[in-house]
């Protein structure tokens, strides 16, 4: 841990004192300043304008702050803070900046909420509303934006980097395609391997932030994959050919065949797609990152001899449940007294704003107050019938990475543990938890994976112990298909993280006993599932990912062999149910891995 560090708010006046002098005469209301704010933590100043920017404190183009406010302290380490900032870049991109609706103060408020559990002073965040409530403010909105936007979105003054970037191993191996012919020539060199194309544009700030990572991957995978960059403002024919409407856009190929196309700035998603591309191309061979290649250049595991086109051709993005519940119906179900609770009112307003206008125009509610409300409700503060719509509202909020990141970084993980108390068999009241409440709780746990900060937390005892037990019991719910599907989705999300950490960091994230319980529970669920094809496929993929290249001689491979898991899965594929649900080929693929655990 980094230890307690001060979190400060730097407050600037973009009007240089003019607002204080002339606002009453011009607007009919007094305004102290035209606020620009930033958050300072760990000797770095973070602010929003041309995307998320950083500087040495007090060295931005805004000069010296007019005020410094101590907001509180945080124990969060730099790696967690930087991971959070990376996750919210799509929300706080340069293109999404709006002086009145989505500005630096919204960013400071969200960042402060994450760091210390409370936002910045309300007189700062409410300033745009104050201006726009006046007739003159409405009339001059466009002019004010035109004057101030170039100031607020100016580039960062050159300063030392916010944090050291990992050195590129060797020289960048990215090929530049400036037109269609060059692109075809480059792609032709990858006809026997694989390729990934990064479509960017000159004005795309998120592209610039993501490109160093793309370069590092090109150096790590030299000889195994071709990395291509194409600026659609130069290679216009390529932009038209691939129908690129937003940047960054990515396309992957394996042996000349297109695999995936997606748009987004998530480094985690990019790494997952690259991993899929590599595994599809090389028939399930596992490649460790450069650090581990230095330790062992030739990693031989019997699983790597298996051909796994279905497994590694499956998207490894987390399964989430983003559907927004009918909020009017939820209010009626909650009743006037509960529905009027400030924590619920603010959270429902947030969800509604996010649904109607997108994340960028949905300011966060006070998440610390919400977390305490959920914890109290889950501990018996609400009846089960009332608790169901509350948890369902929480589920809808957790798809926002700002919310899920805050919950994942919460001290002592009290909210996650409160959710688990609803599912864990050791809880005496768990047997009486209604089906609907159990379902939305499982879906909420799935939605935690919208933040990359969540998975590491979920794999640490005692949370991991409770989770594995809860998921295993939910997988065997013989009455409710939806419960089994939600549990299968969580198993898939967890297994993708297990596999990613094993393959890229050579790290086992679950304790041996927990991994055995997790895998055995999935095998049993595969045996029993006879209704849902999607749920069964998620289980099978989760099973192979949890086991693939597990430590030789380890407990999980021994147990897999002892319970005859390979034969069980193979029989499932050959059964009438397996044929009907269309998983015969996948079952054979998984069975081959399960039966290949001996050197």
PyMOL commands that set and color helices and strands:
alter all, ss='L'
color gray80, all
select helices_A, chain A and resi 18-27+78-87+104-116+122-125+127-132+135-139+141-152+180-188+205-220+236-241+267-281+290-295+302-305+309-312+327-339+342-357+359-361+367-381+384-397+401-409+411-421+428-432+435-450+454-458+463-475+481-505+512-528+533-547+555-562+565-574+576-580+584-594
alter helices_A, ss='H'
color red, helices_A
select strands_A, chain A and resi 5-13+35-41+44-48+52-55+67-74+174-176+194-200+226-231+249-254+257-263
alter strands_A, ss='S'
color yellow, strands_A
deselect
rebuild
show_as cartoon
